[in-house]
Amino acid sequence: MPGSWKIMFTIALISASSVHLDSARAASTLQLSNPDGGEVRALVIGIDDYQHVRKLKGATADARDIDSSLRTMSVRDVTALINDRAERSNVLREISALVERTKTNDIVFLSIAGHGAQEPERIKGSQPDGMEDVFLLPGFEATPTGSQQRILGSEFNHFIKQFELRGAKVIFVADTCHGGGMVRDIDPRAAAMSFRQIPSYTLLVDELKPVSDQGDPRSELDLDHTAFLAAVDRNTKAPEVRVPGIDGLRGALSYAVARAVEGNADADHDGKVTLKEFFANIRQVVYQLSDQRQNVVTMTSPNRSPDVDVAFGLTRGVTLIQGPIEGPQPSAPKSVASKSVASLSPASASLEAGGIAPIPLPGPKPQIVGQVSPPIRLAALDGKTSYFPSPKSRDSTFQTVTPTDNPDLIWDPVSHDVIAWGDVIAYGVDPVDLPTVIDRTAAIRTLKGIATQSPQVMRVSPDDRLQHNDQTVNIDLSEVEGRAVVLFNVSGDGTIQMLYPIGSDASPVRSANLRLPLRVREPFGAEQIVAVTSLQRMVDFEKALQQLNLRRTSGQVIKSLERYMPADARVGSVGFFSVP
């Protein structure tokens, strides 16, 4: 993760006590379990190396990550099909074998990361728009032979039904996209983004012989015990994203699923992850990692209740650790109860720095560890490096690269705009002021890393499009009743702006939802709104933010979080982008 401070946000899972087994030491570790008593099984597919269409960059890492997470959580029956191992006959053979192994009360994870597409539906009336989702395999191309290398959505539904007939529950994860555009336009000066979709095609000869029988469901709504997660809706592209602390690109959905099964989705720490918790955690993490370009679609079978149905359990097991463990072990985290609805109390002031202004209204400790991390990669749009002789960053380091060398920031020497991942972060930035933007980039990556671990649910409304001068943007927080809330903004040039609480603002909040309306002001660019919530008021953190208020001190915010963030903190980090 770029920046001179790398933050690890970890939940202590090792018991303070240990038990001797022979000459080894045993430690308590978190394990994924099945509350119904059956096994947990998985088939994980990831494809980057397409032979005839554009290759992807993060789908195989997605599959390996989910595979590793499940195995780490003591799931024994996991099959991973990577790149050429995911050709059609092998996929059908492995999923059929998994059906045969499945027994009553099992939980089955199915995940696929790769290219998607849409084709006219084969079962008339099965899809609202008449189009069927298709998952492309490594050898796909629009030829008679290449047409065989794909899996239809109806075929996955066929196999899911077979799992259900054997008494299993299914979680299906589709980290692909099947059509559409973007929620927010991409600045044409930005580096090309990678999407999990290919251009539309026509199969003049289709040699695919779909797997089906008369009892197959017409659509997902005809299944009984299945939960679905899709990277985006049918009209939106799914980008491959940068995840803090990880080299290369990834699918945000797969990354979020891997962290959720490791325990991050257990919001109330009761050892049972309901579908509601599972969905909410993943939606928020993806929303944050994608800079609000992705809204995950979740769906369950009609007879399942997300509020009470358990996706999976979490239990403590015993793992042998060779050799002695020195020093005290961290204790387990305290429980954080999820609560349920509220209005913002009157704001006592209207701040107008960093491009936004609040509108007055009526009426377990995660450990943060600082360490040196890779430098921010800075490029000039024309490829020259002479613009950046030696800018001094206060809290991070930087490296000059070319625009084709995966930069974190691109500076336009004509307009002096700074671009990152398709968005203009700040307009008209002189070279002498670049260090504060560099520090801001490092700080935002760090904040995103924190916010993926124990996320506070928050959203930008009315939408995630580019905002214009004098427009109102709402920041909506959910499930904050009884929690103290601190909200602040990190603007595109690194200016910190305290947003809540101010004056008589309620803390803790007295109802479940909190809305903070903001008005777009100059300077335009990126605004990153960060929420920290806790069951206890964060007086010292509030004082630290007040001292940083209206100053370009994004790196100092990280240090303040390191020092003052409470044990039960939830952190949300969402942004919006404004244009002149």
N, C-alpha and C positions, 0 to 999 in steps of 0.2 A: 504494500500500500504506500503511495507516495507520501512524502512529508517526513519531517524529522521526528515525529511522534507516531509510533504505531500503537494502536489501542487494541488490546485483547479484552473482550467482554465475555467472561466465562462464568458458568454456574458451578459452584463447588459441589462435586458429586461423590467425593471419596469420604467414607466414614471416618470419624475421628478415632475410632477404635479399630484394631486389627486382630486377626485370628491366626495363630501359627498352624500351618499345615506342613508336616515334615520339616524340611529346612527352608521352605519358602514362606513368604509373607502373603496374606490374603487381603485384598482391598475390596470395598463395596463399590460396585459400578452400576450405572444405569443400564437397564436392558429393556428392549421393546418386548411387550408381552401381549397375549391375546386373552382378554377378560372372559371369553366364552370357552376357554380351555383348549382350543385347537392350535394348530401350527400357524406360523406366519411364513408365507412363501412369496417369491418374487421372480418376475422376468423383466429384465432391464435392457433396453435397446438404445444404442447411440450411434449415429452415422455422421461423420464429417466427409469421408473420402468417397464422394460421388464420382462415378466414372465418366458421366456424360453431361451432367448439369453442374452448376456452380457449387464448389465445395463449401462446407461450413467450417467454423473455427472452434466451436465450443461444445458440440453435441456429444462427442466421445468423452470429454472431460465430465460432462453432466452425468452420463451413464456410469462412469467409474466412481463418481462422487456418491451417487445414490447407492451403488453396489457396496462401496466401502462403508457408508453410514449404516446400512442394514446389517452388514456383517459385524461391524463394531458393536451394534446393539444386539448381538447374539442371535440374529436370524440365520439359520443354517441352510435353508433351501433357497439359494439365490443363483439365478442363471443370468449372466451378462453376455449380450451379443453385440460386439463392437465392429463397426465397419464391414469388411467382407464376410464376417460371420453372420451378418444380418441379411443374407440373401433369402429369398422367399421360402425355399424348401426347408431351410434350416429354421427359420422363424416358425413355420407351421409345425415342424417336428417338435421343437422345444415347447411350444405352447400346448400342443396336444399331449405331450408327456407330462406337463405340469397339470393339466386337467386330470390325467390318470392318477397322479399322486395326491390330488386334493381330496380332503375328507370333510365330513360335517364339522361346522364351526371354525373352519380355517379362515384366515384372512389372506387374500391374494393381492399383491401389488403388481400392477402392470404399468410400465412407463416406457415412453418412446420419445427420443429427442432427434430431430432431423427435419428434412423438408416436408412440407405439406402442400396439398393442392385441393382443388374442387373439381368435380365432374358431375354431369347430370345424373340424378338419382336413378338407381335401377329398380327400386321398389317405389312405385308411384304413390305419392302422398306421404312418404315417410319423412320428408324434410319441408319446413315451411317455405323455403325459397326454391325448392326443386333441385338443390345441389347437394351432393354427398361429399363428405370429407374423405380425403385419400392420404395415405402415408407412403412416401416414396422410399424405396430401398436403393442400395448402392448402384445397382446396374440399370436403374430406370432410364429409359429414353423413349421418345415417341415413335418407336418402330414396333413391328410385330413381336420380335423377341424381347425388346426392352419393356414392352407393355406388361410382361409377366412380373416384373420386379416392382410390385407395389402391393399394399394391403389396403383394402377398402374399409371404411368405417363400419359398414354392415358386417364385415368379417370379424372384426374385433367384437362387435355386439354378439355375434354367433358364439364365440368362445366364452365371452363373459356369461352368457346364458348357461353354457355348460358348467362353468364354475358354480353358478347359483343353483343349478339342479343338483349339484353334489353337496349343497348345504353351506357354501362358502359366501363370505362377503368380499366385495372387490373394490379396490381403489385404483382408478385408471387416470394416469397422468399423461397428457399430450403436450409436450413442449415443442410445438410446431405452430405454423399459421397456415391459413387456407385461403386468404384473399384480403382485399381491402387496402386501405392507405394508413396514414398516421394521424394520431390525435393532434400532433403539433408539427408544422412544417419543419423541414431540415434546412438550415442555412447552406446555400450552395457552395460556400467556401470551406465547409467542413470536410474532413476525410470521409470516404465512402463507408457507409454502415453496412453491416452484414445482417440479412434477414433470412428467416427460415421459411422461405417461399420461393418458388420459381415462377417464371412467366406462364401464362395459360398456354395450353397445348391442345392439339386435336389428335386423337388416335384413329387413323384411317382404318387400321386393322388392329383389333384388340384380341390378343390371345390369352388373356387372363381367364382362368376358370375359377370363379369365386367359390369359397367354401360356404355352404349354406344347407339348410334343411327346412322342412315345412314349419317347424316350431320356432323359427328364429323371430326375435323381436323386430317389429317394423321400425322402431326408433329407440333411443335411450330411455324414453318414458315408459317403455314396456318392460323394463328390467325392474327387479324387486329389491335387490340388496347391494346396490352399487353407488359409489360416489365418483364423480367426474371432476377433473381439474384441467382446464385448457389455458394455454398461455395468454391468449387474447380471444376476442369474439370473432365471428366469421367475417367481419368487415375491416379488420385491423391487422397490420403486420406485426410480427413478433421480432424485435431486434435482439441480437446477441449483445450482451452488456459487459461492462467492466465491473468486477466485484472487488471491493477493497481488500488488499492483501493477497490477491490471486493474480498470477500472470495470465495474459491472454484474455480471451472473451469467454463468456458463459451464457447459458440460458438462465434468466432470472428465476423462472418457475422451478426448474430442476434444483437449482441451488437452494431455494427456499424450502422445497420438499425435503431435501437432505438434512437441512438444519432442523426442520420440524420433527422429523422422526428421531433425531438425537435428543429431543426433549424440549426444544424451544417453544413448541406449541402448547405446552401444558401451562396455560396462563395462571390457573389457580393452584398449581403444584399439588394436585390431589392424586396424581398417579394415573389419571384417566384423561385422555385427550378426546374430547367430543368432536364430532364433525364441525360444529360451530367454531371451536377453538382452532382446529386444524385449518379450516378455510380462512378464518380471520387472520391468523398469523401469516399464512402464505400470501394472502392478498396484500397485506401491508408491506411485507418484505419486498415483494415484486414491485409494488407501486413505488417504493423508495429507491430501489436499486436501478430502476429503469427511468428515473427522473420523470415519473408520471406519464411515460409513454405506453405503459402496459396496465391494463386492468384485467386481472385474472377472472375467468369465468368458472364458477363452481355450480354444481348441480348434483342432486341426489335423486334416487328412485322415489316415486311419489309417496310410498308408504314408510319412508325413513324420516325421522325427526332430527335435524341437525342439533337442536338444543340438548337432546338427551342421548342420542345414539353415540356410542363410543367408537371412534375410529380404531384406536389401539390403546393399550395400557403401557405403563412404565413401572418397572419393578427394579429392585436392587438385587444384583447377583454377586457372586464371589469370583474374583479373578486372581490367579496366582501371579505374584510378582517376584521374580528371582532376585535374591539378595535383600539386604535390609533397607528399610525406609527410614531416613533420618529426619528428625524435626517433626513438629506437630502437623497433623493433617487438618485441612480446612473442614469446617462443619457444613452440614447441609443447609441450603438456603431456607429462610423463613417463608411461610406461605403468604401469597399475595392473593387476596380474594377478589374475583371479578365481580364488579358491581353493576347494577343497572342504573335522569334525563334533564337539561338545565339551561338556564339562560345566563348569559354573561352579565355580571353586575356592571354598573356604570363605570366607564373609564374616566379617570380623573384628568387625563392629559391626552393631547393629540400630537404624537411624534411624527416628524416629517423628514426623516433621514433615511438614506439607503433606498430611496425610490418607493416607499410605502408610507402610509399614515393610518394608524388605528382610527376608526370612526367611533366617536362616543355613542354609547348605547343608552336607551332608557332603562329608567328604573334599575431474596438472598443476595449479600452484596456482590454484584458483578465486579470482577477485578479489572482495573485498568492498568496496563503495564506500558510504560513509555520506552521506546527503543528506536534507534535509527532505522529508517526504512528507505526504500529506493527514492531517488530524487524525482521531482516533477519534471516531465519531459516537455520542453518548450521549443516550438518551431515557428519560424517566420513563414508566411504564406508563400513568398517567392523563393524560399529555400536558402536565403542568405543568413549567415550567422553573425555578421558584423554589427547587427543592431544591439546585441546583448553582450557587450564586452565583459562586464563584471557587476551585474546588478546584485545587491546584497539583500538576501532574504533574512528576516529576523528569526523566523521559527522553522524554516524548512530549507532544503537544498534543491537545486535545479540542474538540469542537463540540457544543453542545446542539441537538437536533433533536426532532421529534415521532416517535411510534411508527410512523407510516406513511411516514416519510421515510428508509427504508433504514438504520436505525441498526445500528451494530456491537454495541452493548450496550443492553439494556433493564433499568432498575432499577425494582423493585417497591417503591413507597413504603410498602406495608402490611407485607410480610414482610422487606423489605430484601434480597431475593434479586436476583442479577444474572444475566440470561439472554442467551445469544448463540446464534443460529442453531438454536433448538430445544432447547438444553441449558442447565441451570443451571450457570453457571461457579463461583459462590460463593454461599453462604447467609448471610443475616444481616449484610450489609455496610452499615455506617453511612456517611452521605455523606462524613464526614471521611476514611474509608478508601478511597473510590473511586479516588483517584489511583493507588494501587498496582495495582488491577485494570485501570485504563486502560493503565498502563505494561505490564502483563502481556499485554494484548491486542495492543498494538503489537509486543511482542517475539515473541509466538507467530506473528503474521503474517509477521514477518521470518524466523523459523526455518523456517516452511513454504516460504517462497520459496527459501531455501538448499537445503532438502531435496528440492525438485523437480528440481534440476540434476544432482546426482550422488548419488542416494539410496542409503543403507544399508538393505538389506532388513530389516524388523523387523515383528513382529505382536504383537497383544494376544491372549492366550488365557486362559480357554477360549472366550470369545466377546466380542462388542462391545456387549453389553447393559449396562444400568445395574448397577453393582456396589453391594453392601451391606456394612455394617460387619462386619469380621472375615473377609470373603471373601478368598481368595487369587487374585491376578491375576498371570499370567506375562507377562513381556516377552521375546520370542524373537527373537534376531538370527541371521541366516544368513550363510554365506560370510565368516566372520571369522577363520579359521585363519591364524595368523601376523600378525595385525593387532592393534595396540594399540587398546583400547576405553576410551572415557570415556562414562559414562552419568550423566545428571542429570535431575531433575524440576523443572518449574515448576508450582507449585500454583496453585489458582484465585485466591488473594490475592497472587500474585507471589513467594511464598517459593521460594528456590532450595534444592534438596536434592541433595547429592552421593550418587550411588548406586554408582558403580563407576569405578575400582578403590578399594577400601578395604582397608587393611592388607596382607595377603598375597595379595590377589586377583591372578590371573595376568594379566600384560600384557607381551608380546602373548599372545593367547589361543592355546591349543595344539590346538584342534580346531575344526571348521567351524561348529558351532552353539553359541550361548551363551544360557542361560536365566536370567533374573533373576526370582525369585518375590517378589511384594510383597503385603503384607497391608493391606486397606483400614482406615483409621482416620479419626477426625475431624481436622480439619474436612472436610466432604464438599463435593463439587463437581467441578471439572475437575482432572485431572492430566495434564500434557504431558510425556512421557518423550522425551528427546532423546539420540541416540547419535551420537558422532563417532568414526570409526575411521580408522586410518592405519597404514602400515607402520613408522612410527617412534613411539616413545613420546612422548606430549605432556606432558612434565613441567611446562612453564611453564603450560599450560592447566589441568592438574590443580591446581597451586598456586593459580592464580587462582580456580578453583571452590571450593577449600577455604576461601579467604578470604571468598567470598560465601555459603558454606553456612549454611542456616537464617536467611538474611536476605532481606528483600523487595527484591531487587535485580535484577529481570529485565532491565532496560535495561543493566545492567553486564555481563550475560552476553553480549549482542550485541557490546559493545566488546571483551570478552575473545576472542570468536571472531574478530573482525576482526584482532586483534593476533597470535593464536597458532595459528590453524587451519593445518595443514600443507598442502603443495601437493597431496598425493594423498588428501585427506580425502574420506570419504563421510559423509553426514549423513542420519540418519533422525529423523523427528519424528512420534510417534503419541501419542494420548491415550486416556484412558478416563474415565468419569464415574461418580461414586458418589452415593448418596442415603442419607438417614438410615434 
